[in-house]
Amino acid sequence: MQLVSREHIEISSDVRSGKPCIVNTRIAVENVAVMYLKLGYSLLEISW
């Protein structure tokens, strides 16, 4: 399995209570994952 690049994810205690977010946005990685789960994607599909 390929490792995930972290260049697009940042964690700052000042933004979204320290949740991992997409760089230069306030969009939490959690929100993106939940959106794809609701669309019917599996966790494996999301992780690729």
Backbone as JSON Lines, residues from 0, in Angstrom:
{"i":0,"aa":"M","n":[0.84,-1.18,0.0],"ca":[0.0,0.0,0.0],"c":[0.89,1.24,0.0]}
{"i":1,"aa":"Q","n":[0.5,2.23,-0.75],"ca":[1.27,3.46,-0.89],"c":[1.0,4.4,0.3]}
{"i":2,"aa":"L","n":[2.04,5.05,0.78],"ca":[1.89,6.0,1.88],"c":[1.24,7.29,1.38]}
{"i":3,"aa":"V","n":[0.46,7.9,2.24],"ca":[-0.23,9.14,1.9],"c":[0.73,10.32,2.06]}
{"i":4,"aa":"S","n":[0.76,11.19,1.06],"ca":[1.58,12.39,1.14],"c":[0.89,13.39,2.06]}
{"i":5,"aa":"R","n":[1.64,13.98,2.94],"ca":[1.07,14.94,3.9],"c":[1.26,16.38,3.45]}
{"i":6,"aa":"E","n":[1.72,16.6,2.22],"ca":[1.95,17.96,1.77],"c":[0.65,18.73,1.58]}
{"i":7,"aa":"H","n":[-0.49,18.03,1.52],"ca":[-1.79,18.67,1.3],"c":[-2.63,18.75,2.57]}
{"i":8,"aa":"I","n":[-2.06,18.29,3.69],"ca":[-2.79,18.27,4.96],"c":[-1.98,19.03,6.0]}
{"i":9,"aa":"E","n":[-2.67,19.89,6.76],"ca":[-1.99,20.62,7.83],"c":[-2.81,20.53,9.11]}
{"i":10,"aa":"I","n":[-2.11,20.62,10.23],"ca":[-2.76,20.62,11.53],"c":[-2.32,21.86,12.28]}
{"i":11,"aa":"S","n":[-3.29,22.67,12.67],"ca":[-3.01,23.89,13.42],"c":[-4.02,23.99,14.56]}
{"i":12,"aa":"S","n":[-3.53,24.23,15.75],"ca":[-4.43,24.32,16.9],"c":[-5.4,25.5,16.78]}
{"i":13,"aa":"D","n":[-5.08,26.47,15.92],"ca":[-5.93,27.64,15.74],"c":[-7.07,27.41,14.75]}
{"i":14,"aa":"V","n":[-7.02,26.31,14.0],"ca":[-8.02,26.04,12.96],"c":[-8.74,24.74,13.27]}
{"i":15,"aa":"R","n":[-10.06,24.81,13.34],"ca":[-10.92,23.63,13.56],"c":[-10.49,22.79,14.75]}
{"i":16,"aa":"S","n":[-10.06,23.45,15.8],"ca":[-9.65,22.79,17.06],"c":[-8.55,21.76,16.86]}
{"i":17,"aa":"G","n":[-7.69,22.0,15.89],"ca":[-6.55,21.11,15.68],"c":[-6.83,19.91,14.8]}
{"i":18,"aa":"K","n":[-8.01,19.84,14.18],"ca":[-8.31,18.73,13.28],"c":[-7.49,18.87,12.0]}
{"i":19,"aa":"P","n":[-7.04,17.75,11.41],"ca":[-6.31,17.84,10.14],"c":[-7.2,18.46,9.06]}
{"i":20,"aa":"C","n":[-6.65,19.44,8.32],"ca":[-7.4,20.16,7.29],"c":[-6.61,20.18,5.98]}
{"i":21,"aa":"I","n":[-7.33,20.42,4.89],"ca":[-6.7,20.62,3.6],"c":[-5.93,21.94,3.68]}
{"i":22,"aa":"V","n":[-4.7,21.96,3.17],"ca":[-3.84,23.14,3.26],"c":[-4.54,24.38,2.7]}
{"i":23,"aa":"N","n":[-4.41,25.48,3.41],"ca":[-4.96,26.79,3.03],"c":[-6.49,26.82,2.96]}
{"i":24,"aa":"T","n":[-7.16,25.91,3.63],"ca":[-8.61,25.93,3.73],"c":[-9.0,25.62,5.17]}
{"i":25,"aa":"R","n":[-10.28,25.65,5.45],"ca":[-10.78,25.23,6.75],"c":[-11.59,23.94,6.59]}
{"i":26,"aa":"I","n":[-11.34,23.21,5.51],"ca":[-12.05,21.96,5.23],"c":[-11.32,20.82,5.95]}
{"i":27,"aa":"A","n":[-12.01,20.19,6.9],"ca":[-11.41,19.1,7.67],"c":[-11.36,17.83,6.82]}
{"i":28,"aa":"V","n":[-10.28,17.09,6.96],"ca":[-10.13,15.82,6.26],"c":[-11.29,14.89,6.63]}
{"i":29,"aa":"E","n":[-11.72,14.94,7.87],"ca":[-12.85,14.14,8.34],"c":[-14.1,14.41,7.51]}
{"i":30,"aa":"N","n":[-14.36,15.68,7.19],"ca":[-15.56,16.03,6.41],"c":[-15.5,15.43,5.01]}
{"i":31,"aa":"V","n":[-14.33,15.44,4.41],"ca":[-14.17,14.86,3.07],"c":[-14.42,13.35,3.12]}
{"i":32,"aa":"A","n":[-13.85,12.69,4.13],"ca":[-14.03,11.25,4.25],"c":[-15.51,10.89,4.47]}
{"i":33,"aa":"V","n":[-16.19,11.63,5.33],"ca":[-17.61,11.37,5.59],"c":[-18.44,11.58,4.33]}
{"i":34,"aa":"M","n":[-18.12,12.61,3.56],"ca":[-18.84,12.86,2.31],"c":[-18.72,11.66,1.37]}
{"i":35,"aa":"Y","n":[-17.51,11.14,1.21],"ca":[-17.32,9.99,0.33],"c":[-17.99,8.74,0.87]}
{"i":36,"aa":"L","n":[-18.02,8.56,2.19],"ca":[-18.73,7.42,2.78],"c":[-20.22,7.5,2.47]}
{"i":37,"aa":"K","n":[-20.78,8.7,2.57],"ca":[-22.2,8.89,2.27],"c":[-22.51,8.67,0.8]}
{"i":38,"aa":"L","n":[-21.52,8.88,-0.06],"ca":[-21.69,8.63,-1.49],"c":[-21.55,7.15,-1.84]}
{"i":39,"aa":"G","n":[-21.21,6.33,-0.85],"ca":[-21.15,4.9,-1.06],"c":[-19.77,4.32,-1.28]}
{"i":40,"aa":"Y","n":[-18.73,5.14,-1.14],"ca":[-17.36,4.64,-1.3],"c":[-16.96,3.85,-0.05]}
{"i":41,"aa":"S","n":[-16.11,2.84,-0.25],"ca":[-15.6,2.08,0.9],"c":[-14.38,2.81,1.46]}
{"i":42,"aa":"L","n":[-13.97,2.44,2.67],"ca":[-12.78,3.05,3.27],"c":[-11.54,2.79,2.41]}
{"i":43,"aa":"L","n":[-11.46,1.62,1.81],"ca":[-10.34,1.3,0.94],"c":[-10.31,2.21,-0.27]}
{"i":44,"aa":"E","n":[-11.48,2.45,-0.88],"ca":[-11.55,3.35,-2.04],"c":[-11.17,4.77,-1.67]}
{"i":45,"aa":"I","n":[-11.58,5.22,-0.51],"ca":[-11.27,6.58,-0.07],"c":[-9.77,6.73,0.17]}
{"i":46,"aa":"S","n":[-9.15,5.7,0.7],"ca":[-7.73,5.79,1.06],"c":[-6.81,5.77,-0.15]}
{"i":47,"aa":"W","n":[-7.28,5.38,-1.29],"ca":[-6.41,5.36,-2.48],"c":[-6.32,6.71,-2.99]}
